[in-house]
């Protein structure tokens, strides 16, 4: 589904050349839940941006399904991103003066989804994250964990093939983080592939595979069996 082979990303200035990724090799199969860990500055965010078609790379090969990403123009990348990828950010990125329904609606309008289909997707996704009765609330009326659930609903409404989550529990306390992680695991069990960058080793242990990145390379990859949902509630 997602294969990176000898991927490289180099940032260059007149005086400095920085290798954000080098000899980066990763395969993510459909239905995987992969956590990506490593120290600050190791290349995790660069990897996630490239995986999400938000950033280009300078060497190697990136195959997303049957598409060689290097051969796509900007419009093709944008269309592929909209069709296949959902994003969840640490800072939620909700629009403060829009209610939950409208926050989930914005990207669907951008994609040209029809009114009836948008309403169906918004309702289903908010119900899936346990916020079906709060559609008219503003983000400021919710807890941090609930705001992250809205962000997850917004991603799910796009019906992505896989989710990219960048520190999705980074701004949450431990109890809210546990709740969000349980939700992500449920979504994964329903068939959505998830790649999650996290600094929390406890969360990483709950995914099906942990990839450790250091100095732009995968240094260690450990298979960790996903714990049953019941044991994490």
C-alpha positions in Angstrom: 0.0 0.0 0.0 2.8 2.4 1.0 6.4 1.6 0.1 9.5 3.8 0.5 12.7 2.5 -0.9 16.1 4.2 -0.2 14.2 7.4 0.3 16.2 10.6 0.9 15.3 14.2 1.8 18.1 16.8 1.8 17.7 20.4 2.7 20.4 22.7 1.2 21.4 26.3 1.8 24.5 28.1 0.4 26.6 26.8 3.3 24.8 23.8 4.8 23.5 20.5 3.6 21.2 18.7 6.0 20.0 15.1 5.5 16.5 14.9 7.1 16.0 11.3 5.7 18.6 9.0 4.2 18.4 5.3 3.1 14.8 5.3 4.5 13.1 2.0 3.8 9.5 1.3 5.0 6.6 -0.8 3.8 3.1 -0.3 5.3 0.4 -2.8 4.3 -3.3 -2.3 4.3 -4.8 -2.6 7.8 -1.5 -1.9 9.6 -1.3 0.4 12.6 2.3 1.7 12.6 3.8 3.9 15.2 6.9 6.0 14.4 9.1 7.0 17.3 12.5 8.6 17.8 14.2 11.7 19.3 13.4 15.2 18.3 14.9 16.1 15.0 15.2 12.5 13.9 13.1 13.0 10.7 9.7 11.8 11.9 7.8 14.9 10.8 9.6 15.0 7.4 8.7 11.4 6.8 5.0 12.1 7.7 4.9 15.1 5.4 6.3 13.1 2.5 4.0 10.2 3.2 1.1 12.6 3.1 2.2 14.2 -0.2 2.8 17.5 1.5 6.5 17.6 0.9 8.7 16.3 -1.9 11.8 14.1 -1.6 15.2 14.3 -3.2 16.0 10.6 -3.8 14.7 7.1 -3.7 11.2 5.8 -4.5 7.8 6.3 -2.9 5.0 4.1 -4.1 1.5 4.8 -2.8 -0.8 2.0 -3.9 0.1 1.7 -7.6 1.3 5.3 -8.0 5.0 6.3 -8.3 4.7 9.6 -6.4 7.7 11.1 -8.3 5.9 10.9 -11.6 2.8 12.9 -10.4 2.3 16.6 -11.0 0.9 18.9 -8.3 -2.7 18.5 -9.3 -2.4 14.7 -9.4 -0.7 14.7 -5.9 -3.5 16.9 -4.6 -6.2 14.6 -6.0 -4.4 11.5 -4.6 -4.0 13.1 -1.2 -7.7 14.1 -1.1 -8.9 10.7 -2.2 -6.7 8.5 0.0 -5.2 10.3 3.0 -6.7 11.8 6.2 -4.7 13.9 8.6 -4.9 14.2 12.4 -2.7 16.9 14.0 -1.5 17.5 17.6 -3.1 21.0 17.7 -6.5 19.8 16.4 -6.6 22.6 13.7 -10.3 23.3 14.3 -11.9 26.6 13.1 -12.9 28.2 16.4 -16.0 30.1 15.1 -17.5 27.1 13.3 -19.5 24.5 15.1 -18.6 20.8 14.9 -20.8 20.0 11.9 -19.3 22.9 9.9 -15.7 22.0 10.9 -16.2 18.5 9.5 -18.0 20.0 6.5 -15.2 22.4 5.3 -12.9 19.8 3.7 -15.8 18.0 2.1 -17.0 21.2 0.5 -13.5 21.8 -0.8 -13.6 18.4 -2.4 -16.9 19.1 -4.1 -18.9 16.5 -2.2 -22.7 17.0 -2.7 -24.9 18.4 0.1 -26.8 15.2 0.9 -23.6 13.0 0.9 -21.8 15.6 3.1 -24.6 15.6 5.7 -24.5 11.7 5.7 -20.8 11.6 6.2 -20.6 14.3 8.8 -23.4 12.7 10.9 -21.9 9.2 10.7 -18.3 10.4 11.5 -19.3 12.5 14.5 -21.5 9.6 15.8 -18.6 7.2 15.3 -16.4 9.4 17.6 -19.2 9.8 20.2 -20.1 13.4 19.5 -23.3 12.9 17.5 -25.3 14.9 20.1 -22.8 17.9 20.0 -22.9 18.9 16.3 -23.9 22.5 17.0 -21.3 23.0 19.8 -18.3 25.2 19.2 -14.8 23.8 19.7 -14.4 26.1 22.8 -17.3 24.2 24.4 -15.4 20.9 24.3 -12.5 19.3 26.2 -9.2 18.8 24.5 -10.0 15.1 24.1 -13.3 15.9 22.5 -11.7 18.4 20.2 -9.3 15.7 19.0 -12.2 13.4 18.4 -13.7 16.1 16.1 -10.4 16.2 14.2 -10.6 12.5 13.8 -14.2 12.7 12.6 -13.2 15.4 10.1 -10.5 13.0 8.7 -12.9 10.0 8.7 -15.5 11.9 6.8 -13.2 12.0 3.8 -13.3 8.2 3.8 -9.5 7.9 3.5 -7.6 4.7 2.8 -5.2 5.6 5.6 -4.8 8.1 8.4 -1.6 10.0 9.2 -1.6 11.1 12.9 1.1 13.6 14.1 1.4 13.3 17.9 -2.4 13.0 18.2 -2.3 12.8 22.0 0.5 15.3 22.5 -1.8 18.1 24.0 -3.9 15.7 26.1 -3.7 14.5 29.6 -3.2 10.7 30.2 -6.9 9.9 30.5 -7.9 11.8 27.4 -4.9 10.3 25.5 -6.1 6.8 26.5 -9.5 7.6 25.2 -8.2 8.9 21.8 -5.9 5.9 21.5 -8.8 3.5 22.1 -10.8 5.2 19.4 -7.9 5.0 16.9 -7.5 1.3 17.6 -11.2 0.8 17.0 -10.9 2.7 13.7 -8.0 0.5 12.7 -9.8 -2.7 13.5 -12.6 -1.5 11.1 -10.0 -1.5 8.3 -8.4 1.9 8.2 -4.6 1.9 8.0 -3.0 4.3 10.5 0.5 5.7 10.7 1.1 7.6 14.0 4.1 9.6 15.0 4.3 9.7 18.8 6.8 10.4 21.6 4.9 8.1 24.0 6.4 4.6 24.2 3.3 3.3 26.0 1.1 4.3 23.0 3.6 2.8 20.6 3.4 -0.5 22.3 -0.3 -0.6 21.6 0.2 -0.5 17.8 0.9 -3.5 15.6 4.3 -2.3 14.6 6.8 0.3 16.0 9.4 1.9 13.7 12.2 3.8 15.5 13.8 6.6 13.5 17.2 8.2 14.4 19.3 10.6 12.3 16.9 10.2 9.3 17.1 6.4 9.2 15.1 3.5 10.5 17.4 2.0 13.1 15.1 -0.5 14.7 11.7 -2.0 13.9 10.0 -4.1 16.5 6.8 -6.1 16.0 4.5 -5.5 18.9 1.2 -7.4 19.0 -1.8 -5.0 19.5 -3.3 -5.3 22.9 -7.1 -6.2 23.0 -9.3 -3.1 23.3 -10.9 -4.4 26.4 -7.6 -4.3 28.3 -7.2 -0.6 27.6 -10.5 0.7 28.6 
